[in-house]
Amino acid sequence: MPTLYQILGIRPSATAEEVRRAYKQRALETHPDKLEPGASIKEKERAERSFREVHEAFVVLGDVEKRKAYDIRTHIPSSLSYQKASDEAKRRMEDRAEWQRQQQERRKASMAEIREQNRIAMQKARERRFKAAEQATLVKNMVDELLQLTPEWEQRRLHVQQRKASRLNTGNPRWSTVQ
């Protein structure tokens, strides 16, 4: 089966402009409308298949990302293949690869540190909530105990609540808190 480069009749190192020109040329050559009016059904099908192949080749090779993926999948070396690159280019490629590795390590370390800080913050928040609940329970118990030891406090509290309620029911605007 021919490669997409062979379908368009170009080299793997062809530029985007060369891909576009080759597509235009091959599309004109293989378009089914170029057939003679008396062409057989098989010839028409063959022409349609060829035209589809040319179009699919252009769709892949005309897009930089799709072309890279295709080259990797089919093991076609790019114009800057690692084997053909000069020593200086190889060194730069290695430096970039090392820099990228270091950046990934830094990013991982940074993310680990952020996760640890979040874990500690969550733990402290849990402890604060627990301590607040514990203190609220302690205060409630103390108040309940005080009320049991001094029953007149509970009577005073009830008396104050009754007075507040009676003031609200009097209709006197001076005593009303709702306006």
N, C-alpha and C positions, 0 to 999 in steps of 0.2 A: 504494500500500500504506500503510495507516495506521501511525502511529508507536505505540510502546508506550504513550505518554502518551494518545494518542487512544483506544487500545483500553480503557484503564482510565477514560477520561473525566476526566483531570486535567490541570492546567497543569504545564509543566516545572519550575516553582519549588515544586511541592507538597512538603510535609514528609513524613517517613516515616510519620507517623500518618495523613495524608491518603491516602497510597498504600495503607496497610493497609485503611482504611475503604472506599476505592474498590474494592479487590480483593474484599473480602467481599461488597459489594453486587453487583458484576458477576458474581461466581462464583454467587451465588444466582440471578441473572437468566439466566445462560447454561448452568447445569448441565443435562446431558442427562436427569436424573431428573425435572426439572420439566416435561417434555413430556407431552402427553396420551397415554394408553395406545394410542390408534389412530394415532399419528404415523407418517408414512412413513419409509422408510429414508433418503431424502435429507434430511429434516428432522433425523433423529437424527445423521447424519453432520455436518450443518451445525452442530448444537448441540455436538457433541463437538469439532469444529474450533474453534468460538468459545471453548469452555471451555478448551481447550489454549492458545489465544492469550492468554486472560486470565491463566492460570496462568503462562505463560512471561513475560508482561509483569511480573507480580508478582515472579517469581524475579529478574529483572534489576533492576527499579526498587526492590525491597525491600532490596537489598544495595548499600551505599554505593559500594563499589569497582566493582562491575559497572555501577552506574548511571553513575558517572563515565566509565567506558570506553565505555558506550553513547552518552552525550552527546557525547563526543569523536568517536566514529566517525560519528555522524549529524549532527554540527555543530549540536547544539541548545545554545544558550547556557544556562548555569546561572543560578540566581537572582542570583549575584554576578558577572555577566558583566563583563568588563573595560570594555566600552563604557558600561554603565549605572552603573558604580561612581562614587562621588563623587571629587572631586579628592584628598581626604585618603586615601581607600581606595586610589586609584591610586598615590599617593606611597608608601604603606605596601607595596603589592605590589611596586613597583619597588625599594624598599629591601630587601625580603626577597629578591627575585631577585638583587640585587647582593651581598647577604650570602651567599647560597647559592653564587654564582659564586666569591666570595673563598674560601669554605670549601673548595670543590672544588680551587681552585688550591693552597691550603695543603696539602690532603691529597695532591695530586699531588706537590708539592715534598717533603713529608715521606716519601712512599713512594720517591721517587727517591733521597733521602738514605739511607734504610734499605737500598735495593738497592745503592747505592755502598759503604756500610759492609760489607755482606755480601760483596760482590765483593772488597773489600780484605782482609777476614778470610780468605776462601777462598784468596786468592793467598798470604797470609802462611803459612797452614797448609800449602799446597803447598810453599812454600820451606823451611819447617821440616822437612817430611818428606824432601825432597830432600837437605837439609843433613845430617839424621840418617843417611840411607842412605849418603851420601858419607863421613861420619865413620866409620860402622861398617865400610865397605869399607877405609878408610884404616887403621883399627886392626887389622883382620884381616890386611891386607898387612904391617903392621909386625910383628905377632906371628909370622906365617909367616916373615918374613925373619929375625927373631931366632932362631926355632927352627932355621932353616937354618944360621945362623952359630954357634949353640951347640947341637949335637946332644945334649949331655948333659942339657939341660933337657927334651927330649922323653923321654929315658930315665927321668928322675926322675918326670915326669908319669905315664908308664906304670907305673912301680914303685908310685907312690902309689895309682893306681887298682886295681892288683892287690892291694895290702894291704887296701884298703877292701872289695874283693870277698871276700877270704879271711876277713875279720872277719865279714861278713854270713853266710858259709857255715859258720862254726864252731859256731853254735848257742849260743854264750856270750852270755847276755843283757847282759853288760857291754859287749860290742862291737856289739851289734845296735842299729840305728837304728830298726828297725820293731818296734813293740810291739803 
